[in-house]
Amino acid sequence: MDLPDFGIPPQLASRMGMAEQHEYLRTKLMRRRTLVTAGAVAAGGLLTGCGGSGARGSATPSPVTSTVHGSVVSPFGRHLAFGADPKTQMRVSWQVPLAVRRPYVRIGPRPDELSRKIGAEVRDLHTPGVTGVRPALEQYYLHAALDGLHPGTTYYYGVGHDGFDPASAAHRSTVGSFRTAPAAPRSFVFTAFGDQGVSRAAAANDHVVLRQKPAFHLHAGDICYADTNGQGKKTDGYDPAYWDLFLKQNEPVARSVPWMVTTGNHDMEAWYSPDGYGGQLARWSLPESGFDPRTAPGVYSFTYGNVAFVALDANDVSYEIPANFGYTGGRQTKWLDQELARLRASSQVDFVVVFFHHCAYSTSTHASDGGVRAEWLPLFARHQVDLVINGHNHVYERTDAVRNGAVGRPAPIGASTDPTRDGIVYVTAGGGGRDLYGFPPGVRESYEGHVTRHDSVDTFQWTRSKAARKETAEWSRVRYRGFSLLSVEAESGAKPALKVSALTDEGERIDHFEVRRGA
């Protein structure tokens, strides 16, 4: 039997460090060994039929899938996400290397009492091969919806299938836990970054995330980088097996911390429909509170405590990378206007946080996206959004409070801002783990413990014609060229606040400020 070439495609290798290449090849070899073992088991008579009904590439669908005995298949890549109501709903997702029969989640109040059993949905993803570049690949993602949970409660869970029972003594170590949102938390912490990928720095950031004990994590797009070029085209370098590495890397944190993702330009995987999001739809189960979760998986909202969160797909409005420009026909922006109005009118919501990929304000490599500014910033101002989190530029950069396109109020490190008076602070948190960028020539970093003189920065924004229009930024307040993440403590009560800190991948603080309304 001829074996496929499991070398690293040149387009992928050029974007990977030596450690990433080593882990990639090791995982490829392990996958090949698994497939060979499965073939041997099947020849021994343990093969059973199983159909699949997941997202597929646009080429010829894969043949009917078969499974080996479930005892030789181990789940991996567990990751959580909230349903529409974080108090009562959780979504559990995972991956298996081969098709399995009757997958499920066990859940209970203790690790040794997983009495409730919920069936899981299988979403199989077929990626057609490219001669001389990569073999065809089948991936199997499983999802279970846990509803009717109690607020503020810790649950233990395990994922399994016929032949693999997480409640058995042999697999008890695979049991994880999560906690639903309290009915009215006095305070909670959430973390955020974008542009993670697979690397030592990405894993280090995961460890820092865990140390913050967050209620959940926001991922502002460019999740895995299986698509290396990020143009949303079939000519992009692409290897879907890179997702296996990513989910394995993140499992130690994402199995207990809900991982709330949205889409970046590297998440437009053109081999799947619709609009390159078939892979996203197969791999993630996110709140069905967006304007169309069937075609725009990265657009949704949820409320945790006194803070509402809105995830957006900036590919829809990006002037810089137009592969999906206008794909919703304006419906996402209309939904955003209505959703922000609804959330701002709620007496239960003190703060509104919006996160998406492309930058509204940044001076780094990709600079600022004029499409984001034109379509969404007027809505942010009208509904007094409190904090905007972006990725895309692989740095940490934070603005002053911006109002009407200019500095509404300076916000040096340690400052307190009021969106009702000063404007909105925009944070680029793109140091999640991917190769780092820099700032324009001659522009100095300025961060906590290393504050430099506040100078204007010559930069640009993307126009609809894809031309770069020069501009001078007075709003660039904090700049750090290193791996980093956000940690935000939300407080309720008589004086609600968002206390925002930026941390390096070693946990050292490089920025902090507060958002208080009506202060």
N, C-alpha and C positions, 0 to 999 in steps of 0.2 A: 504494500500500500504506500503511495507517495505521500509524504508529509509536506504540509505547506511551509513556506519560508516564514520563520518567526523572528527575523531580524527587525530592527526598528526602521520604519520608513524614513528616508532622509529629511522630509519636511517636518516630521515629528522629532527626530533626533536633534535637529538644529535648535529646537526650543527647550531641550532638556539638559539638566546637569548630569554629571557622571553618576551620582547616587540615584537619580530618577531613572537613568538608563538601566542601571543594574537591577532596580526593583521591577521595572517594566519587563525585562527579559526573564527574570525569575518567575514572575507571575504568568507570563506566556508559557514557560516551560511547564509550570504546575498545571495550567489549564490543559495543555496537550496531554500530560500524563493522565489527567482525569478522564479525558475523552477516550484515550486508549484503554484505560481500565474499564470504562463503561462498555466499550465494545466487547471486551473479554467477558464481562459479566453477562451481557446480552447473549453471547454465544453459548453460555452455560445454561440458558433457559429461564433467566430471571426477568426477561423483558416483558413489559406490560404496556398496553396502548393508553395514550393520553392525548387529548386534543388541546390546542392552544388557541387563544383568541385575543391577541394583543396587537400593539402597534407594529406596522411593518414598513419596510422601505418600499420605494416605488417600483423596484424590480420584481421579478417573479417571486411569489411567496415561497417560504421554505416548505419542504415536504412535511408530511404528518409526523409529529413529534412522538418519541418514545421515551420511556423512563426505565431506569434500573431500579432495583429494590431501594426503598427509601432509606434504609439503614446506612447506605454508603454515600448519601448526599447530605452535606452539612450546610445549613443556612449561614449567610454572612451579610455584612453591610446593613445591619439594622439601623433605621433612622425614623424618627418621630416627626409628626407635625400636628398642629391643632386642627380640629374641625372649625366650623364657623363660630362655635361657642367654646372657648378654652376652659370654661368651668365644667362642662359636661361631655366634651367630645375630644377624642384623640385618634389619630391615624397612625397605624404601625405599618412600616414598609420594610422589606428586606429582599435579598437576592438568593437564588440558588444556582449552582453551576449547570444543573441538568433539570429537566422537567420532573415534577413530583406529582403524587396523587393526593388529593384532599388536603391542601395546606390549611393551616389554622393558627390562631393565637389562643393561648391559655392565659387567663388573667385571674388574679385573686388578691386578697389582703395581705398575704404573706408569701415568701418564696416557696414554702412547702405546702401551700394551699392555693392551687391554681385551678379552682373548680369550674369556672366559667369558660366555655369554649366557643369561639367565634370563627366561622369559616372565612377564608381569605380569597380574594380575587387574584387570578394569574394574568399578568400582562406580559406576553412574550414579545420580544423585540427582535426582528430579523434585519440584519444589515448585510446587503449583498457584497460579495467580494469584488476586488479590483485587481485584475491580473498584474502580477509583479509588484503589487503594493501591499495588499492585505487579503487574507482569506475571508470568506463569508462567516458570519458569526451569529449564533442564537444566544440571546440573553433572556433570563426569566426573572421578572420582578413580581413580587407578591405584596398585596395590600389588604389590610383589615381595618374596618371602621368600628371604633369602640364608642358607642353612644350610651346615654343614660347613666353617665358616671356622676359621682358626687363631687361637689366643689371642694377644693382644698384638701384633697385626699391623695395619699400615696398608694399606688397600685403596683403590683409586681406582675410581670408578664413573661411569657416565653413563646417563641415561634416554632412551629413544627409541621409535620406532614406524616402520611402513613409510613411507618418505619422509623420515625424520629420524633420522640415525645419529650418535650422539654421538662415535663414533670417527673420523668424517670431519674433515678439516681445517676445514671451514666451521663445525663445532659443537664443536670441541675446547675452547673456552672454557667450555662448560657442564659439563665434567667436575668432579666433586667428590671428596671423600675422607672416610674415617672410620677409626677405630681400634677394634678389638675389645678387650674387657677382658683384661688380662694374667691369667695363671693365678694369680698371687699377688702383687699389687702391694704395695709397701711403703707407698705413700701415693697418694692421688688426691684430686681436688677435684670436688665437684658444686655446682651452683647451684640456686636455687629462688625462685619467687614465685608469686602468684596474681593474678587480676583484671587481665589485660593489655590486651585490646582493641587498637585501632589509634590511635596518637597519636605525637607527637614524643617524649614521655616513654617510651612503650613501645619505640620504636626505640632511644632512648638507653640504656635498660636492656639491650637486646639487645647493644649495643656493649660495655657493661660486662661482660656475661656472657662474651663472646668473649675479653676481656682476662684473665679468670680461667683460661682454657684448661681448662674443665671436661671431665670424662669424659662427663657427661650433665647434663641440666637437668630439674628437677621443676616441673611447672606444676599448682598446687593449685586448679584449677577456675576457672570464668568465663573462658573462653579468649578468645572473639572478640567477644561482645556483639552478634551478629546479632539475637538476641532481646533487646530493650531493657528489658523489664519484669521478666523473671526470675521469673515466677510459674508457669511451666510450663503456660500456658493458651493456647488459640488466639486469645484476645482480646489477647494480648501484641503489642506492635509487633515486627515481624519482617521482615528483608530478608536472604535467603541470600547475595546478592551481596557482602555485607560479609565473608564468608569469603574471597573472592578477594583482598580488600585485606589481610586478616590473613596469609594464606599468603605473599603477595608480600613483605609487611613482614618476616616472620620467616625467609624463605628464606636470607639471608646467614649466619645462625647455625644454623638447624635443619637445613640441608643437610649439616653436619659434626658437629653436637652432637646426639645422640639426645634427643628432646623427649618426655618421659614425662608425659603428661597424665592428669588425672582430671576428674570432672564436678562442675560447680557448678550453682547454680540457674539461671543464664543459659544453661546448656548443655542444659536440658530444652526441646527444640524440639518443641512439641506437634503439629506438622504431620507428623511421622514416627512410625511405630511401630517397635519396641515401646517404650512408656513415654516417648516423645519422644527416644529415643536412636538412631533410624535415621540421623540426620545424623552422629552420632559414629561409628557403625559404618561409614558410607561413607567418612569422611574420615581415619580413623586406623587403623593396624594396631598393636596393643599386645600385650604378652605374653599368651599363652593359658594363663595360670597362675592365673586367678581362678576363682571358683566357677561362673561361667557367662559366658564371654566373648561369647556370642551375644546376650545381652540386657542385660548390665551391663558395658559396655566399660571403665569406669573403675575396675574392681575387679580387682587383680592383684598379684603380688609378683615380685621378682627380687632376686638377690644379686650384688653387685659387690664383689670383694675380700672384706674382712672385715665388710661392712655389708649387711644385708638391708633392703629397702625394700618397704613395703606401701602400696598405693594403695586408697583406699576411696571409696565414693559416699555422701556424707552426706545426699543427698536422701532416702535410704531411711529415715533416722531423725530428720530435722529437724522440730522442733515449729514453727519459725517459718514455713517455707514448705512446706506439706503436700501439694503436688501429687503427689509420688511417695512419700509417707509409707507405709512398710510394703510397698512393691511387691515385695520379695523374700520376704515372708512369714517374716522372721527368718533366712533362709538365709545372708544376707551376714554377720550377726553370728556365726552358728554357724561359718561358714567362717573368720572372723577369729580366733575362739578356737582353732580347730584349727591355723591357719597360724602364729599367734604361738607356740603350743606347739612346733610342729615346728621353727621357726627358732631359738627359744631353746635347744632341745636340740642344735642342730648345733654341733659343735666348730669349724667353720669360721667361725662368725658371732660377732663380738664385740659388734656393735651392731645394734639394730633401730630404724629410722626409719619413722614412719607419716606419710603426708600425705593430706589431704582438704580439702574446701572450708570448710564451716561451722565457726565457732570454738567450741572447747571453753572457752576463757577469753579474753575481750576486753572492754574497756570502751567501745569505739567504737560507731558508729551501730547496727550489728546486734547488738551485745553478744554474750552467750554463748548457745549453743543447749542447752536442757535435755535435748533428745532425744539429742544426742551424749553428754552427760555420763551420762545414765541407761544407755544401751546399751553404750557402748564404754569409758568410763573405768575401770570395774572390771576389764575385760580388760587394759587397758594396765598397770594396777597389778599384776595377778596375774602377768603375763609380763614385767614390768620393762622396758617400752618405754623407749628412751633419749632420744628426741627426737620431738616432734610438731609438724608444720608445717601451718598453715592459711592460708586467704585470707579472702575474704568481706568483711571490713572493710578499707577502702582506706587503710590506715596500716601502720606497723611498730609492733608492740607485743610485748613479751616478758615472760614471768612469771618469778618466782622458781621454785625447785624446788617443785612442788606435790605434796603427799602427803595423801591422805584429804580432799581438798577444801580444804585450808588450806596455808599456807606450811610446807613441811617444812624448808627451809633457805633463808635469803636468798641471792640470787645477783646481787650488784652487778656492774657492768661489769668484765670481766676475771676473774671468779670461775671456779672449777672446781667442778663438781657431780658427785655419784655417785648414779645412779638407784637403786642397791641400798640406799642409806642415806637419801638426801635427798628423793627423789621425781623427778618428770618436769618438764622445762622445756617450755613450750608457746610457740610462736612464731607470731604473726600476721604473715605476709609478703604483705599485700594491696596493696602499692604498686607493682604491676607495670606500670601505665601508664594505668589508668582514672581518672576524676575522683576527687580525693582526698576523704576524710572528715576528721572532727575527733574530739575527745574531749569528754566532758561539760563543761558550762559551769564555768569556774573551774579545770579540771584542766590542769596545765601539762605541756608536753613535758619529757622528761628523757632525754638520750642522750649518748653520748661527746662530750666537749668542751662539754657544756651540761647537766650534771647538776644537777637541782634537788632540793629536800628530798623525801624519800620519805614521801608522805602516802597515806592510804587514799582510795579513789575510790568514790563512790556511783554504782552502775550497776544492771544488771538481767540476768536470764536469762529466756529464753522457756520457757513451760510448755506442757503438752500441750493446754491449752484455748486456746492462743495469747495468753494473758494475759502481761504482763510482770511478773515477780516481782522486787521490789527486793532488792538485796544490796549489801553493802559489801565492796569488793575490797581486800585487803591485798597481793595477789600481783602487782599491776601494777608491774613494776620499770622497764622501759624503754619510752618512748613517743616516736614520731617521726612528725610529720605531713608526709610527703614521699614522692616516688617512691623506691623502694628494692628491694633483693633480698638474698638470703642467698648467701654463699659459704662452703662447709664443706670443710675439709681433713680427710680421714680417714687416720689413721695406724695401722699394724699393728705387730707385734713384741712385745717384752716389756712395753711400756707403751702399749697402744692408746689412741687418743683421737679424739674428734671436736672439731675446733677451728672454732668457729662465728663468722663475722663477718657483720655487716649493713653494706651499702654503699649509698650514694645513687646516683642515676642519673648522677652525675658521678664515681663511684668512691671517694668519701670515706667512711671508716669511721665508723659511728655506734654500733656495739655490738660486743662480742666476749666470748665465754665458752668454756669447755671442758667436755666431758663425758668423764669417766673412770670406769670401773667398778672398784669395789674399791680406790679410791685412798685 
